[in-house]
Amino acid sequence: QYVGFGEDPGISNMAAKLAADALDRVESIRIRDGDNGSSKKYPFSSSFSPETFFSEVFDPPLVFRNGRYVRENPLSGKETYNFPLIGKMSVYYVDHEEVYTLPKNIGKGVRNVDFKLALTDETLNYLLALRDIGLLSKEEITVGKSRVKPFDVVLRLVPQPSSLLDLRGVSCVVVEVEGEDKRGRPKKHKLFVSMSHEKAYIKHNVNATSYLTGAGAAAGALLILNNNRTPYGVLAPEQLDATKYFDILKKLDVSLRHFVSDGEIIERKLKRNKVNKTY
């Protein structure tokens, strides 16, 4: 049984594995999830499970730093990240599955693994307001003659992803892997998948996040079915063959962009001796 197969975790794990397979030593794995999707009908929404969204944002995030696991404060580690096809967005540490499994399974001396999620200032203000007035509490309160949990009320009111029919923007997950090749030369890999919500609705009748999540899971299932040597037990995505995974994913209309450089990560035009791969 494999756990965490979707967009992220899932595609993100396999991107990290693909880059790590090309390195002799891995120093760091950074995962950045960006989405600038917006809806005119709903000023506050989540393109994936609202319950999972609230949990990821406000649970103390796990970070693998200098070879050790540490817990950070929710919404800490703010930085500005320049996403392909989206541009600059503020990202924050959130609690995510990749940090739990990649350090154990990638090996190769990996020292640092973290995950940050992009949040617009407007979304962040909504989140903090809901938290500060107690609407994310899971403790029952009395309202008239009824006992209710504020968090359940919020979940009932926040639109479900399937109702975001006017969502516009791009969903993108980026994985950056730093390390050394077999000759001891420093290498940086940048890998990402992206899709516009408009394209996803036209072709698949769902938003981009939903499609990437479903395609990531489907590719994992197909890979397992086609692999006679799949080990038993509960395993993480990166314990499968990453190259075969992305071959299957491409057939599901999701292509991985993969850039490699000796120095700074190249985002646009690649100079001589740089590698730009599309799987």
Order of alpha helices (4+ residues) and beta strands (2+ residues): alpha-beta-alpha-beta-beta-beta-beta-alpha-beta-alpha-beta-beta-alpha-beta-beta-alpha-alpha-alpha-beta-beta
